[in-house]
Amino acid sequence: MNTFLRLFSWTTLFCCTACSKADDSTAKPAATPKTVVSQSNEPLVKPASKASVITLGGGCFWCVEAVYQRIDGITKVTSGYMGGTVPKPTYKQICTGRTGHAEVVKVEFDSAKISLEKVLAVFWKVHDPTTLNRQGVDIGTQYRSAIFFHTDADKAAAEKSRKAAGRSGEFRSPIVTEI
């Protein structure tokens, strides 16, 4: 399974080079509001059901979305934008790297079938959390590595997971993922 996930992840990463390039990879993102906007510019609100939710930025959202859609226990994955200051941005605006938004996926999951820890474990494997504002050929603040939490418990789990990933020895450089 682990070998399959890695192979699938690398294949997905290389397939997603269609995501557009943008500005300087060293640019600082704008302040982070709590609203997530979908590709259709509708706010991504917390699900009404008892599903758990976490929002993840790992580069091109279509690539990350494709991985999570295939995992048992994941009930819904929605691509969108988060972390910027422009209300209801367009994809074209996002691609400039000037809105402060990151491309993200809102991952809804059944915590009886898959834990947040496992959802986050996949996150560390499907992108490079050590590159600032880029994933492969996709460059810009909109491709930054980020975890947007929806509860204090999620924040604690994300910080614990980031720390464990950093100590794992899997990465040659420090993790730059924002939480």
C-alpha positions in Angstrom: 0.0 0.0 0.0 2.8 2.5 1.0 4.6 1.8 -2.3 1.4 2.2 -4.3 0.7 5.5 -2.5 4.1 6.8 -3.3 4.0 5.7 -6.9 0.5 7.1 -7.3 1.6 10.4 -5.6 4.6 10.9 -7.9 2.5 10.0 -11.0 -0.2 12.5 -9.9 2.5 15.2 -9.2 4.0 14.8 -12.7 0.5 14.8 -14.3 -0.4 18.1 -12.6 2.2 20.2 -14.4 -0.8 21.8 -16.2 -1.4 24.0 -13.2 -0.1 27.4 -14.1 3.1 29.0 -13.0 3.1 32.3 -11.1 5.2 34.9 -9.5 8.2 34.8 -7.2 8.3 31.7 -4.9 9.8 33.8 -2.1 6.8 36.1 -1.9 5.0 36.3 1.5 1.3 35.4 1.5 -1.2 37.9 2.8 -3.0 37.6 6.1 -5.1 34.4 6.5 -8.9 34.8 6.8 -11.1 31.9 7.8 -13.2 31.8 4.6 -12.6 29.2 2.0 -13.9 29.8 -1.5 -14.6 27.0 -3.9 -13.8 27.2 -7.6 -17.4 28.3 -8.2 -16.8 31.2 -5.7 -19.2 29.8 -3.2 -17.9 29.7 0.4 -16.8 26.3 1.6 -18.7 26.0 4.9 -18.3 23.3 7.4 -20.4 20.2 6.6 -23.8 20.0 8.4 -23.3 16.2 9.0 -21.1 14.7 11.7 -18.3 14.4 9.2 -14.9 15.7 10.2 -13.1 18.2 8.0 -9.6 19.6 7.4 -8.5 21.9 4.6 -5.1 21.2 3.0 -2.9 23.1 0.6 -0.3 20.9 -1.1 0.3 22.6 -4.5 -2.1 22.2 -7.4 -5.5 21.4 -5.9 -6.5 19.0 -8.7 -3.6 16.8 -7.9 -4.3 16.7 -4.1 -8.0 16.2 -4.8 -7.3 13.2 -7.1 -5.4 11.4 -4.3 -8.0 12.0 -1.5 -11.0 11.0 -3.7 -9.6 7.4 -3.8 -9.2 6.9 -0.1 -11.7 4.8 1.9 -13.4 6.9 4.6 -13.1 10.2 2.7 -16.6 11.3 2.0 -16.1 14.5 -0.1 -13.2 16.5 -1.5 -13.7 20.0 -2.7 -11.1 22.2 -4.5 -10.9 25.8 -3.6 -8.9 28.7 -2.3 -8.0 29.9 1.2 -5.7 32.2 3.1 -6.1 35.4 1.1 -7.6 38.8 1.3 -9.5 39.1 -2.0 -13.2 38.2 -1.5 -14.4 35.7 -4.1 -11.3 35.6 -6.2 -11.2 34.2 -9.7 -8.8 31.4 -10.8 -7.0 34.0 -12.9 -6.5 36.3 -9.9 -5.3 33.3 -7.8 -2.7 32.5 -10.5 -1.1 35.9 -10.2 0.1 34.9 -6.7 -1.0 38.3 -5.4 -4.2 37.5 -3.6 -2.6 35.6 -0.7 -4.8 32.6 -1.4 -3.5 29.1 -1.5 -5.0 26.4 -3.7 -6.6 24.0 -1.2 -8.8 21.0 -0.9 -11.4 20.7 1.8 -11.3 17.0 2.9 -14.5 15.7 4.6 -14.1 12.3 6.2 -15.8 9.8 8.4 -13.6 9.7 11.5 -15.1 6.2 12.3 -13.4 4.9 9.1 -10.2 7.1 8.9 -8.6 9.3 11.5 -7.3 12.8 11.1 -3.8 11.4 11.7 -4.1 9.1 8.7 -5.5 11.9 6.6 -2.5 14.0 7.5 -0.1 11.1 6.9 -1.3 11.0 3.3 -0.8 14.8 3.1 2.9 14.5 4.0 3.4 11.9 1.2 1.5 13.5 -1.7 3.5 16.8 -1.8 6.9 18.2 -0.9 6.3 20.1 2.4 9.9 21.4 2.3 9.7 23.7 -0.7 8.5 27.2 0.0 5.7 28.4 -2.3 6.2 25.7 -5.0 5.4 22.2 -5.9 7.4 20.9 -8.8 7.1 23.3 -11.7 4.2 25.1 -10.1 5.7 28.3 -8.4 3.9 30.9 -6.4 2.4 31.5 -3.0 -0.8 29.8 -4.2 1.1 26.5 -4.3 2.4 26.7 -0.7 2.1 23.9 1.7 -0.5 24.6 4.4 -3.0 23.0 6.8 -6.1 25.1 7.6 -7.7 23.8 10.7 -11.4 24.2 11.7 -11.1 23.3 15.4 -8.5 23.7 18.2 -8.2 19.9 18.3 -7.4 19.9 14.6 -4.8 22.5 15.1 -3.1 20.5 17.8 -3.2 17.3 15.6 -1.8 19.2 12.7 1.1 20.6 14.7 1.8 17.2 16.2 1.7 15.6 12.7 4.1 18.3 11.3 6.5 17.7 14.1 6.4 13.9 13.6 6.9 14.3 9.9 9.9 16.6 10.5 11.5 14.0 12.8 10.7 11.1 10.5 13.9 11.4 8.5 11.9 11.3 5.2 12.8 14.9 4.3 16.3 16.3 3.7 15.2 19.9 4.3 13.0 21.5 7.1 9.3 21.4 6.7 7.8 24.8 5.7 4.1 23.9 6.0 2.0 26.7 7.5 -0.6 25.8 10.1 
